[in-house]
Amino acid sequence: MMLYKKNVLLLGLLLVMAAADAGAQRYKVGLIDLMLLKRQKVGAITLTRQLGADGVEIDLGGLGNRPTFDNKLLVDSLRQEFINKAKEEKVEIFSLAMTGYYAQSFCNRTEYIQSIQDCITSMQLMNVKVAFLPLGVQCDLRKNPEVRDSVVARLKVAGAMAEKAGVVIGIETALTASEEVRLLKEINSPGIKIYFNFSNPLKEGRDLYKELTILGKDRICMIHCTNKDSVWLQNDAQIDMVKVKKVLDKMKWSGWLVIERSRDASKPKDVKGNYGANTAYLKKIFQSGKK
């Protein structure tokens, strides 16, 4: 009987531990090599581990007037360095970023397909399932509605390419959540989803929590879980992070919460201070169960 009780207690403990581990893995906290000031540098992986995050998003490099990115990940030896370092540090490379399209025009460039294909090829070589594509300044669909047809047509092409490869391209737009739902319906591809950014609704005074609910879990592939540079997340009166978690829990969403900004405006270059504090805060809210 005593042995039976011990076994029951041990089983209960194991179940509790498993549940806690599952909860911790529901939300993962990620950093961005570009924001760590280590764009396409292996050192971003080591720094990510030092700051306590679960993974890092690697940028594909500059774009400029070239037909594609200045992408080191297509060089076998360099790509292997990233893969080896990620394995060594136990850090996941969870996304590749096409941030060159923040400044360059995805909707007006003569050549865009090669850049998308190079991104997808890099994803396949690195076993990464999500890429980040910002529509940027020139393809802002609110300020420049005349480019919508071009954006939709090109995202249909990119979506078909992504779907064929078994990956997802997450886009960031300036649209409201309802407008993004309509945009995704127009594109009509499982290869294109929303890479949601908290700062977009917040800067326009929209209800962040309602926007998340409108989009729903299946349309959001990842989340930039930060605001503009001003204060750390734990000091940001614009975001109730506990409420964010409750909304995401209710939606049954799971995935990567990616720290983009929310740097202390008085110390914008304090990489370790800013990203270390924000990482610790998100892990406290989303992984430890503490408030």
ZABA-399109 format. One record per residue (C-alpha): residue number from 0; x, y, z. Coordinates in nm, 2 decimals. Example, Ala and Ser with C-alpha at 12.3 -4.5 7.8 and 13.67 -1.06 7.14 Angstrom:
// ZABA-399109
   sero        x        y        z
      0     1.23    -0.45     0.78
      1     1.37    -0.11     0.71
//
This chain:
// ZABA-399109
   sero        x        y        z
      0     0.00     0.00     0.00
      1     0.28     0.24     0.09
      2     0.45     0.17    -0.24
      3     0.12     0.23    -0.43
      4     0.08     0.57    -0.25
      5     0.44     0.66    -0.34
      6     0.38     0.57    -0.71
      7     0.06     0.77    -0.72
      8     0.24     1.07    -0.57
      9     0.52     1.04    -0.81
     10     0.28     1.01    -1.11
     11     0.09     1.32    -0.98
     12     0.42     1.51    -0.95
     13     0.52     1.41    -1.30
     14     0.18     1.53    -1.44
     15     0.22     1.86    -1.27
     16     0.57     1.91    -1.41
     17     0.45     1.81    -1.75
     18     0.16     2.06    -1.74
     19     0.40     2.33    -1.62
     20     0.64     2.26    -1.90
     21     0.36     2.25    -2.16
     22     0.24     2.59    -2.03
     23     0.59     2.73    -2.06
     24     0.62     2.61    -2.42
     25     0.28     2.75    -2.53
     26     0.44     3.09    -2.55
     27     0.80     3.14    -2.65
     28     0.99     3.46    -2.62
     29     1.21     3.57    -2.91
     30     1.46     3.84    -3.00
     31     1.57     3.99    -3.33
     32     1.93     4.00    -3.45
     33     1.88     4.33    -3.62
     34     1.76     4.49    -3.30
     35     2.04     4.33    -3.10
     36     2.28     4.52    -3.34
     37     2.40     4.19    -3.47
     38     2.24     4.16    -3.81
     39     2.33     3.83    -3.97
     40     2.60     3.77    -3.70
     41     2.64     3.44    -3.52
     42     2.69     3.64    -3.20
     43     2.32     3.72    -3.20
     44     2.26     3.36    -3.10
     45     2.49     3.37    -2.81
     46     2.35     3.70    -2.69
     47     2.00     3.57    -2.72
     48     2.09     3.28    -2.48
     49     2.27     3.52    -2.24
     50     1.95     3.74    -2.22
     51     1.74     3.44    -2.15
     52     1.52     3.43    -2.46
     53     1.41     3.11    -2.63
     54     1.50     3.20    -2.98
     55     1.61     3.46    -3.24
     56     1.49     3.59    -3.57
     57     1.77     3.62    -3.83
     58     1.76     3.89    -4.09
     59     1.83     3.81    -4.45
     60     2.05     4.12    -4.50
     61     2.02     4.44    -4.69
     62     1.83     4.48    -5.02
     63     1.89     4.82    -5.17
     64     1.87     4.81    -5.55
     65     1.98     4.45    -5.58
     66     1.73     4.19    -5.71
     67     1.77     4.00    -5.38
     68     1.90     4.02    -5.03
     69     2.27     4.03    -4.92
     70     2.20     3.69    -4.76
     71     2.48     3.50    -4.59
     72     2.25     3.21    -4.52
     73     2.28     3.09    -4.88
     74     2.65     3.03    -4.83
     75     2.68     2.68    -4.70
     76     2.97     2.73    -4.46
     77     2.82     3.04    -4.31
     78     2.48     2.89    -4.28
     79     2.63     2.59    -4.10
     80     2.79     2.83    -3.84
     81     2.44     2.96    -3.75
     82     2.29     2.61    -3.73
     83     2.58     2.48    -3.52
     84     2.58     2.78    -3.28
     85     2.20     2.76    -3.23
     86     2.23     2.39    -3.14
     87     2.52     2.46    -2.91
     88     2.34     2.74    -2.73
     89     2.01     2.57    -2.73
     90     1.85     2.87    -2.91
     91     1.59     2.83    -3.17
     92     1.61     3.02    -3.50
     93     1.23     3.06    -3.53
     94     1.20     3.31    -3.82
     95     1.39     3.47    -4.11
     96     1.32     3.84    -4.17
     97     1.30     4.03    -4.50
     98     1.34     4.37    -4.33
     99     1.49     4.51    -4.64
    100     1.13     4.57    -4.75
    101     1.08     4.82    -4.47
    102     1.25     5.08    -4.70
    103     1.23     4.91    -5.04
    104     0.90     4.88    -5.23
    105     0.76     4.53    -5.24
    106     0.47     4.65    -5.45
    107     0.66     4.85    -5.71
    108     1.00     4.68    -5.76
    109     1.04     4.52    -6.10
    110     1.20     4.21    -5.94
    111     1.06     4.06    -5.63
    112     1.02     3.69    -5.69
    113     1.39     3.61    -5.66
    114     1.40     3.77    -5.31
    115     1.10     3.57    -5.20
    116     1.24     3.25    -5.34
    117     1.58     3.31    -5.18
    118     1.40     3.36    -4.84
    119     1.21     3.04    -4.89
    120     1.52     2.85    -4.99
    121     1.70     2.97    -4.68
    122     1.40     2.86    -4.47
    123     1.41     2.51    -4.61
    124     1.78     2.48    -4.56
    125     1.75     2.59    -4.20
    126     1.42     2.42    -4.12
    127     1.25     2.75    -4.04
    128     0.87     2.77    -4.09
    129     0.80     3.14    -4.07
    130     0.94     3.45    -4.25
    131     0.87     3.81    -4.18
    132     0.77     4.05    -4.46
    133     0.69     4.41    -4.37
    134     0.50     4.60    -4.64
    135     0.69     4.90    -4.53
    136     0.65     5.27    -4.61
    137     0.59     5.26    -4.98
    138     0.33     4.98    -4.97
    139     0.14     5.13    -4.67
    140    -0.21     5.04    -4.78
    141    -0.37     5.31    -4.57
    142    -0.16     5.60    -4.70
    143    -0.12     5.46    -5.05
    144    -0.44     5.26    -5.13
    145    -0.36     5.28    -5.50
    146    -0.10     5.01    -5.46
    147    -0.34     4.76    -5.31
    148    -0.39     4.57    -5.64
    149    -0.02     4.52    -5.68
    150     0.03     4.42    -5.31
    151    -0.25     4.16    -5.34
    152    -0.13     4.02    -5.67
    153     0.23     3.99    -5.54
    154     0.12     3.83    -5.21
    155    -0.08     3.58    -5.40
    156     0.23     3.48    -5.59
    157     0.44     3.48    -5.26
    158     0.17     3.28    -5.08
    159     0.16     3.01    -5.35
    160     0.54     2.98    -5.33
    161     0.52     2.96    -4.95
    162     0.24     2.71    -4.96
    163     0.42     2.48    -5.20
    164     0.73     2.49    -4.97
    165     0.52     2.42    -4.66
    166     0.61     2.75    -4.49
    167     0.43     3.08    -4.40
    168     0.52     3.44    -4.48
    169     0.40     3.67    -4.20
    170     0.31     4.02    -4.32
    171     0.30     4.34    -4.12
    172     0.06     4.61    -4.24
    173    -0.07     4.94    -4.12
    174    -0.43     4.82    -4.16
    175    -0.69     4.77    -3.88
    176    -0.76     4.41    -3.78
    177    -1.09     4.41    -3.98
    178    -0.91     4.54    -4.28
    179    -0.64     4.27    -4.25
    180    -0.91     4.00    -4.23
    181    -1.04     4.13    -4.57
    182    -0.69     4.15    -4.71
    183    -0.62     3.79    -4.62
    184    -0.95     3.68    -4.77
    185    -0.86     3.86    -5.09
    186    -0.51     3.70    -5.10
    187    -0.67     3.36    -5.02
    188    -0.36     3.17    -4.94
    189    -0.26     2.97    -4.62
    190     0.10     3.07    -4.70
    191     0.03     3.43    -4.60
    192    -0.07     3.53    -4.24
    193    -0.04     3.83    -4.02
    194     0.28     3.90    -3.81
    195     0.09     4.12    -3.56
    196     0.26     4.43    -3.41
    197     0.12     4.57    -3.09
    198     0.26     4.92    -3.17
    199     0.04     4.96    -3.48
    200    -0.30     4.97    -3.31
    201    -0.16     5.14    -3.00
    202    -0.01     5.44    -3.19
    203    -0.36     5.50    -3.35
    204    -0.55     5.46    -3.03
    205    -0.72     5.14    -3.13
    206    -0.82     4.86    -2.89
    207    -0.52     4.62    -2.89
    208    -0.72     4.34    -2.72
    209    -1.01     4.37    -2.96
    210    -0.78     4.37    -3.26
    211    -0.63     4.04    -3.15
    212    -0.97     3.89    -3.11
    213    -1.09     4.01    -3.45
    214    -0.79     3.85    -3.62
    215    -0.83     3.53    -3.43
    216    -0.56     3.26    -3.37
    217    -0.55     3.12    -3.72
    218    -0.46     3.44    -3.89
    219    -0.18     3.54    -3.66
    220     0.15     3.35    -3.72
    221     0.37     3.55    -3.48
    222     0.35     3.87    -3.26
    223     0.58     4.16    -3.22
    224     0.49     4.19    -2.85
    225     0.63     4.54    -2.79
    226     0.54     4.91    -2.83
    227     0.73     5.21    -2.95
    228     1.06     5.30    -2.78
    229     0.98     5.49    -2.46
    230     0.99     5.26    -2.16
    231     1.03     4.89    -2.09
    232     0.73     4.68    -2.12
    233     0.68     4.64    -1.75
    234     0.65     5.02    -1.72
    235     0.43     5.07    -2.03
    236     0.09     5.21    -1.92
    237    -0.04     5.14    -2.28
    238    -0.02     4.77    -2.25
    239    -0.18     4.55    -1.98
    240     0.03     4.24    -2.05
    241    -0.17     4.02    -1.81
    242    -0.48     4.11    -2.01
    243    -0.30     4.03    -2.34
    244    -0.22     3.68    -2.20
    245    -0.59     3.63    -2.10
    246    -0.70     3.73    -2.45
    247    -0.45     3.50    -2.62
    248    -0.54     3.22    -2.38
    249    -0.91     3.26    -2.46
    250    -0.82     3.26    -2.83
    251    -0.62     2.94    -2.78
    252    -0.33     3.11    -2.96
    253     0.02     2.98    -2.91
    254     0.36     3.08    -3.06
    255     0.63     3.33    -3.06
    256     0.62     3.67    -2.88
    257     0.89     3.86    -3.04
    258     1.06     4.16    -2.87
    259     1.12     4.43    -3.13
    260     1.13     4.77    -2.95
    261     1.01     4.90    -2.61
    262     1.36     5.02    -2.53
    263     1.42     5.28    -2.26
    264     1.43     5.60    -2.46
    265     1.70     5.74    -2.24
    266     1.92     5.44    -2.31
    267     1.83     5.32    -2.66
    268     2.17     5.15    -2.72
    269     2.17     4.96    -2.40
    270     2.10     4.63    -2.57
    271     2.15     4.40    -2.27
    272     1.96     4.62    -2.04
    273     1.66     4.68    -2.27
    274     1.62     4.34    -2.41
    275     1.72     4.16    -2.09
    276     1.45     4.34    -1.90
    277     1.18     4.29    -2.16
    278     1.27     3.92    -2.20
    279     1.25     3.86    -1.82
    280     0.91     4.04    -1.80
    281     0.75     3.85    -2.08
    282     0.88     3.52    -1.94
    283     0.73     3.61    -1.60
    284     0.39     3.69    -1.75
    285     0.37     3.42    -2.01
    286     0.58     3.13    -1.88
    287     0.61     3.13    -1.51
    288     0.24     3.18    -1.42
    289     0.34     3.47    -1.19
    290     0.20     3.82    -1.24
//
